[in-house]
Amino acid sequence: MALITLTTESESNIHYATITMHDDGKFNPDTLAEFNAALDTVYSDVRINALIITGEGKSFSQGLDIEYLFSAGTEGAAKFIDECMEMVGRLLILPIPSVAASNGHAFGLGAMILMASDYKVMREDRGYFCLPEVDLDMVLIPSMNALVRDKLAGQALRDLLLTGKRIGGEQAVKYNVVDQCCDLDDLLSNAKALLQPMLGKSRETLTGLKAGLHQDILRYID
């Protein structure tokens, strides 16, 4: 069974690609390889105008596969986390608009993927956004710290990073973590609506502007 699937559809002359994370979106080397392969297609296929990232069932993505991390040892785990953030860096400079359509829990790396997307919409009645590292006795590597500092501020940064607080859709909107929350039935249509202002822009220009916008994060990513 695929851990990541990439599907495409056309609607009103807009060609959407959708990356769906399966099996709770837990990232191990196989998951990361499949996610990067999907991004390879999005980067190379100039017919694709926009990217939607979503999950399946109760989870958007529950982040790093903790069982894999423990089995990989200290050096192996550190190398893998760096590789995951290289993938997040690719999202940050994607040459087309991206939207995270969070159907459920977005934890750890899943939260990073959500924050790295240009737009974010979250299901309002189920699922939490959470940075659980404080409860896992883990510290963020520099690239993760830079991303969190860029995307969160003030009370949200304190509550989410230092207490591991879990927030639902409405609180995520109040904290400016996501652009909006909605019913599950409206999640994908609202995600597509959010993308509209950025559609049709030059791929090269978008990448260049995003690289400048996110330079304080990208300098920590090889």
N, C-alpha and C positions, 0 to 999 in steps of 0.2 A: 504494500500500500504506500502510495506517495505521501510524503510528509508535507510537501509544498506542491500546490498546483497553480498553474498559470492558465487563465482563460481569457479570451478576447471577445468583444462584441462591438457592433456598430450601432449608433443611435443618433439620428439627426446629423449625419456626416461626421460624427465624432467617434473615434476608435479608442475604446477603453480596454485596458488590460487590468485584470484582477488577479492579485496574488492572494491565495487562501492558505492559511496555516492550519494544518490538521494535527490531531493527536495532542491537543492542548498547546500547540505551538511551542513545545519544549525544544530548545536548541542544543543539539549535539553536532558533531562534525557532519553527519549525514544531512541533518536539517539545514545547516548553514550552506552546504554545497548545493542543495536544491534551491534554496532561496537565492544564492548568488547566480545560479544558472538562469533562474527566472529574470533576475535583474539584467543579465547579459542580453536576453531577448529584448527586454524593454529598451535598453540602451541602443541596440543594433537595429531594431525594426523602426524605421522612421515613419511608418504608417501609424504607429501608436501615438495618440495625442495626450493620454492621461493615464495615471496609475491609481488603482484602488487597492488598498491592503486591508484584509479582513481575516477573520478566523472562522472557526466552526464550533457549533454547540455552545457550551458555557464559557469558552475562552477565546479571547483575541490571541494572546500569547502569554504563557506563564513564565516566559523568560528562559534563562539557562537551565539545562538539564542537570540538576544538582548531583544526581547519581553519577552522571558522566564526569562531572568536575572532580568529585572525590576519587574516582577511579583513575583519573589522568595524572594525579600527583601535582605538586606545587608548580613545577615548571610547565607541565603540559596544560594545566588549567590556565595559567597566566598567558601562555601563547594562544590558547583558544579564545580567551576573552578579547585579546588584541585583535584577533581575526574577526570576531563578531563586530567589533567597533569599526573595523575597516569596511564591513558591509554597511553599517550605519552611516559611515562617511559617504558611501556611494548614494545612499538615499538623500543625504543632505544636498548633494550637487546634481541630483537627477535632472536631465535636460527637459523634462516635461513636468507639469504639475502633479502632485501626489496628494492623496487623502487617506488617512487612517480611519476606517469604519469599524469602530470597536464594538463588536457584538457581545463581548463579555469581559472576563478578567484580563487586564493588562498589567503584568507584574515584571519588575526588573528589566531585563532586556526587552521584553514586550512593551514596557512603558517607554524605553528609549526609542524603539521603532516608531511608536506613536508620536513622540515628541519630534522626531526627525522628519516627519511628514509635513508637507506645506500646510495642510488643513487637517482638522481632527473633528470627528463626530462620534459620539458615544451613546450607546443604548441607555435610556434613562431609568429603566426599571430593574435592571440586573447587570451585575458585573462591577468590578472595582478597578480603579487605577491605584497602583501601589509601588513604592520603592522599598522593598523589604530588607535591604542590605543590613540595616542597623540591627534587625532581629536575627540575622544570619551570621552576625559577627564578621561581616565583610566590609571593606572600604572600597570606595570607587577609585578606579584608575583615572589618571589625568584627563583622558578624553571623555570619560563619562561625567566627571566633575564639571568639565567645561560645558558639556551639553546641558546638564541639569541647571547650572548657573545661568545659561543663556535662555532657557525655556521657562524657568520658574523664578519667582521673586517673592521677597517679603515673607508674609505669614505662610504662604504655600510652600516656599522652599524650606522653612523651618519645620513645618508640620509633616511634610511628606518625606523629607530626607532624614531628619533627626529623630522622628518618632515612629516612622513606618506606617503612618496613618493610611487607612484605606478609604478612598472616596468614591462615591457613586457619580452618576452623570451630572446631576444638578450641582453638586459641590465642585465637580471638575470645571463646570462652566464658571462658577463664582471665582474659582482660583485661576481662571484663564488658562487652564491646562488644555481644554478643548474649546472649539468654536461654538458647539451646540450639542444638545442631547435630544433624543427623540425616541419614539416607539421603534421596536425592532422592524416592524413592517415598512417603516419609512427610512430605515438606515441607509440603504444604498441609493435611493433617490435623492435624499438630502446630501449624501456624499457627492453625488454627481453635480448637484446644484452649487455646492461650495467651490467646485473646481472651475466653474465657468469664467470668472474674471481673468484667470491665467492661461486659458486655452488660446492656441493659435500664435503664441509667442515663439520667437526664434529659439531653437534648441541651444545653439551656441551661446546666445546672449543670456538665456536663463541659467545655464551652467556657470557662466562667468560671474553673473550677479550673485548667484547663490554661494559660489566659492568665496567671494568677497564678504558677503553677509555672515558667513559661518567660519571665517578664517581663524578665529580664536579657538574653535573646536578642532578644525582640520589640522592645525599645526601639531596636534598631539597624535594624529593618525598617520601612520607611514603610507 
